[in-house]
Amino acid sequence: MNMIELKGVKKVFGKQTAVAIDQLTIEQGEIYGLIGPNGAGKSTIMKMICGLLEANAGHVSVAGVEMKESNRIGILRQIGSLIEEPSYYDNLTGYENLQILKELKQLTEEDVTEALAIVRLTDHKNKRVKHYSLGMKQRLGIAMAIMGRPKLIVLDEPTNGLDPQAREEIRRLIRSLPEKFQTTVMISSHALDEIEKMVTQIGIIGSGKLLYQGTIEHFKSQHSGNLCLRTSDDALAASLLKIELVEDTLLLPMVSDEQLGRMVEGLVAAGIGIYRIYEVTKSLEELFIEFTASDQL
C-alpha cells in the first residue's frame, strides 16, 4: 500500500510555482529521503502532506485517503511531524510539553513515557526546555513526532545543527522506527551523507519538480561509476577494448560481470597481464550537485 501519494500537485505562491509534482509515491514501511537544494520545495511538499498548506491543484493522499478539509483532522491524527524546527514551550518541562500534545492527540500516559524513553529524555523530562541542549531539543521534537506510534512520521532536517554523536543517535533512532512502530518515515536533509545512511528510497527535488525517485543504488548505477583497469600494457589494452587511456588508467563503463569476464579473457589471451580491477563511484553528494545543476531542472 502507498502511505503517501501526490498526483498532479501544484502549489503556487503569488506568481511563483513552488511545487509541481506529477506523481510522488511512498510505500508503507519505507524510510524515504527527500533531497534538493535550498528553495527546491522540500518543506512545502512536507507541509502539504501534513495539512499545513493546501495544494492549489492535484491530490494528496495519506494511507489511501485523499486529504480534504472534511477529513483533515482525522488524517493528521495518524501523522507525527517535525517541520523546520521543533515547536515547544521553552518555559515548560519536556514532560509538560508532551502532556499538552497528549491531550491534543487524545493519547495515553504510556505514550508519553514510551516517547521519552525512545529518545532518551526520561532522566531530563522535568527540566525546562530552555535549559535543554540543541540535541535534547531536537530529540524532544522527535519525541513529539513519534508519540502514539503514528502511521506516518515526517521529519524535516532532523539532524540539523547536531554534533556527530547526536547525529548518529538520531540516525540510529530513525532507522529503527519502521520495524519498531510499523510506520513509514519521510525525512529531508541537506546533509546528503546523512540521507545515504538512513533511507531506503530517495526523491530528488529541483525547482519544485521530482527529478528522480527510487533507490540510492539505482541512482548511482544510472548516473555514476567506472571500472578502472591496470594491466601490464595499458596502451595495448586500450586499443583492444577500444577505450581511452585517461591519466594512465583504463576507464571502463559499468558492465555486467559476464561482459567484464569476456573482456579480461580477451586481454589475457592477447598476453596482457591483469594487475588490478576496481570500481570508482561518486558520492551521493557529488552526483546530486551534478544532477540538480544539469539542464533537467
N, C-alpha and C positions, 0 to 999 in steps of 0.2 A: 504494500500500500504506500502511496505517496503521502508523506506527512505534510509537505509543503508543495504547492503548485501555483505558479504565476503564469497566466496566459494573457498575452496581448496587453500587458500592464504598462500604463504610461502615467507619469507624474510630472506636472508642469508647475513651475513657479514663475508667475508673470508670463514673460515670453520665452523663458528658458526651460527646455525639456531636460529635467534632471534624470529621469529614468524612462527607458523604452525597451521593455523585455518581451520578446516574442514568447518564450517559454523557459521557465526555470523549475526544475523538479528536484525534490529531496526525498529519498525513500526513508521509510521508518527504520530507525536504528543506526542511521549514518551519523558520522561527525563531518559536517560539511563546512569547508572553509571558503569564505567569500573574500577575494583579494582584488585590489585595484588601487590606483593612485589616489591621492587626496582629491576630493571632489568628484570621484567617479560615480558615486551614487550608492555606495555600500550602506551607509546609515539610513538613507532614505528607503531603501529596499527593506531593511530590518524594521523600520518604523511602520511601514505599511503592513508587514506580516504581523506585527504586534498591535495593530489597530490604532497606532498613534497618528498616522496620516492616512488619508483616504485617496485611493488612486483616482485619477481623472478618467481613466478608461481601463477596460480589462477586468480580469477576475483574480482574486487572491483567495486560495483555499487552504485550510488547515485541517488535517486529518480527514480529508474528503469532503469537508463542508465549506461552501463558499461564504466568505465573511460579508455580512450585511449589517446594517445598523440594528436590525431586529434581533440578531443572534450574536452580536459582537461581544457582549459581556460573557455569555456562555463559553465562547471560544477562548476568550482571554483567560478564563479560569484554568484552561489547560496549558497555558504558556507561562514560563518563567523567563524573565529577561533582565539583561543589564545592558542598557543602551547608552553609549558615550561615556558615562561615568556613574558610579553608584549614587543612588538617591537615598538620603537618610537624614535624620535629625541629629546633628552632631552634639547637642546638649543632652541627649538621651543615651542610655547604655545600648550596647549591641543587642542585648536581650529585649529591652523595651522597644527597639526598632522592629524586631521580629514579631513582637506581640501585636503591634499595630497591623502588620501585614497579615498575621494570623487571623485577626478579626475581619479584615477586608476580604480575604480569600476563603473565609469560613473553614479554617484548618484546625488542627488539634495541637495540644501542648507537646505531644510526641513528635509532631512535625518540626516544631521549633527545636527541640532537643536534638533530633537527628541532624538537622541542618547545621547547627552549631558544632556538633561532633565531627561531621564530614569535613568542614573547613577548618577544623582545629581551633575554634574560638571558645570552646566551653570554659576554659580557665580565665578567659577575658570577657565573659559575657556581661559582667556587672561593671565594666569600665566604660566611662563615657567615650563616645565615638571620637570626639575631638582630641582625645588623648591616644587614639589608635595610630599606629604607623601606616604608611601608604599601603603596604602589603596587607595589613589587617583590614583596612577599609575596603580594599579590593575583594578580600575573602568574604567580608560581610555582604558586599554586593552580590557575590556569587551565592552565598547562603540564601539571600532573598530570592534569587532566581531559581534555585533548586528546591526550595522548601515546598513540601507537599507532593514531591515527585511528579512534576508536570510532564505531559506527553512530549512537549517541545521546550527546549531551553535555547534562548537566543542571547549570545554574548558578543558585545561589540568591543573589540580590543581588550580582552580580559587580562592580558599580561602587560598592558601598557604601563611604563614607568617603574616596573618592579626590578629588583636586583636578581642576579642569576639564580640564587637559591629559591627565591619566591616564585620566579617564573617556572622553575622545574616542578615546584609543588602544585602550581595551578595546572600545568600541562598534565601531570600525573592524575590530578583530580578529573579533568575534562575527559581524558582517555578512559577513565573508569565509569563514566556516567551511563553510557548506553547499556552496559551489562548490569550495572548496579540498580538502575532505575527503569530499565526497559524504555529508555527515552531516546529522542532524536536531538542532536545538538547542532546548532548553526553558529559559527563564530566568524568574526572578521579580524584581520590584523594587518598592520603594515610590516610587521616583522615576519618575513616570509619563511625564515628558518624555523620560526615558532609554528607556523601553519603546517610545515612539512613534517613536524614531529608529532602532530596531533590528529590530522584529519584522514578520512577515508576517501573523500571526494573534494574537488575544488570547483569553484566557479570564478572565472576571471572577468572582472567588470572594467570596461573602458568607456568613458563618455556616456555612462548610463546604459550601455548595451552589454549583453552577455556575449563575450568573445569565445569562451571555451567552457565546457562543463564535462567533467569526467575525473578519472584518477590522475594523480601526480605522475605515476609511472607511464601512463599512456601519453600524457602531455610531453613528458621528457623524451619519450621514444619518437614522437612525431616532430619535435622541434629541436632536438639536440642530439649530440653524441657522434663520436667517430671511433673506429677501431684503429689503433696505432700498431704498426708492424716494424720491427727491427730485424734485419737479416744480414747475412754475410755479404750480400751485394745488392744494396738498396736500389741502385740505378737500374740494374737489370730487372729486379723485381718490379719496379715501377713501370718499366717498358712492357713486361709480360702481362701485368694486371691492367695496363692502360690507365694508370692513375698518376697524379703528380707527386713529386717528392718535395715536401714542404719542410724547410729548415731541417734537412737531414732526417726527416721522419716520413714514413709512408702512412698517409691518412686514407683509410677505407671508410665508406659509408657503413652504417649499421646494416648487417646482413644476417641471414639465418645461420644457425650452426652448420647446417648442411652445406650452404654456399661457402662459408668460411673454410670448412674442411676440404672442399674441392680446390679452393684457391691454394691452400697450404700444400696439398698433394701435388699440384701443378708446379709450385716453386721447388719443392723437394726433388721432383722428377727432373727439373732443369739444373739440379746440382746446387741449389741455393739453400744455405743453412738458415733455419728459423731461430732467431735468438729470443725474441720476446713478442707477445701479443697482449695488448691491454686496451681497456676502454677508457675513453676520455669523455666525460659528460659535464655539462654546465650545471651550476646550482639552479634551484628554482628561482632565486632572486635574479640571477643573470638572464635566465630565459624570460622571466616576467618583464624585465626592463626592455629587452629586445622586442618582445611580443606586443606590449602596450605602446611602444614607440613607433610601431610599423603603420603602414597605410590602412591596416584593418580597423583602426579607430575612425 
